[in-house]
Amino acid sequence: MSKRNLAILAAIGATLIYGVNHTVAKGVMPHYVEPFGFIFLRVVGASFLFWICSFFGPKERIEKKHWPRIILCALLGMVINMLSFFKGLQLSTPINSAVLVTISPIIVVALSAVFLRERIKLLKGLGIFLGFVGALALILFGAEVRGDAPNIPLGNILFVINATAYGTYLIVVKTLIERYHPFTLMKWLFTIAVFINLPITLPEFLEIEWSTMPLWAYFSVIFVVVGTTFMTYLFNVFALTQLKASTVGAFIYLQPLFGILFAVFSGKDQITAIKLIATGLVLLGVYLASKKPKPQP
């Protein structure tokens, strides 16, 4: 299998985990773990795992000129992105989060055109449009709204901030991915994020009552730390080595699809005609957005 196909599978794998995370993380917050306490667990856990992995990778030193960009990436991808999403998920609903994260590819495409000089061809633009329409239809008409949302407007604003930060992160980190091994890059990004997040997240982490948590909540925490944090960032950074930032960003349209499939198999949702139509639009959109253009003669 080619590296490009592996990169596509990695992007799909990351999106699958993200799609399931909307429901898994919401089920634990805020009764067992507050959102910022979750972020403490995520960045500390991922930092630990990436440091272990780095011993099996190449021994690299970060050039002095790259440290400002690395700090900016950590701030965008592991601080603003995470804090705003999990706090927004506590205040709003998984459905709203899935709707609003779909603006991230639009931001990625715009920033890629400006900063990376990526040309947006007709098929890619059409794919992004179809994916956006399909994602909106899938979520607005294909899922049940949950009532455990104390401040939906503020939560939705945080989702927009999350999508903007993540889209910008994909652009800024692209240069670093071309220079450093993923293990080297991720271990430093998450280590820096631990210290930036510490004063914000430590108080809620200390409030966690581990002795009262049921077993399923422990598994949910492990899934978020190992799956949603460690594996997704590793998958996405590998995908970016072979795919354009705008292409990786377009896979976010699969999140609502995977989220609803997870709800169906867990008995919390049903397949309908509108969901099938919207799913087709999403899959077609991702295919067109990720299709490799033919070389010009």
Secondary structure, 3 states (H helix, E strand, C coil): CCHHHHHHHHHHHHHHHHHHHHHHHHHHCCCCCCHHHHHHHHHHHHHHHHHHHHCCCCCCCCCHHHHHHHHHHHHHHHHHHHHHHHHHHHHCCHHHHHHHHHHHHHHHHHHHHHHCCCCCCHHHHHHHHHHHHHHHHHHHHHCCCCCCCCCHHHHHHHHHHHHHHHHHHHHHHHHHHCCCCHHHHHHHHHHHHHHHHHHHHHHHHHCCCHHHCCHHHHHHHHHHHHHHHHHHHHHHHHHHHHCCHHHHHHHHHHHHHHHHHHHHHCCCCCCCHHHHHHHHHHHHHHHHHHCCCCCCC
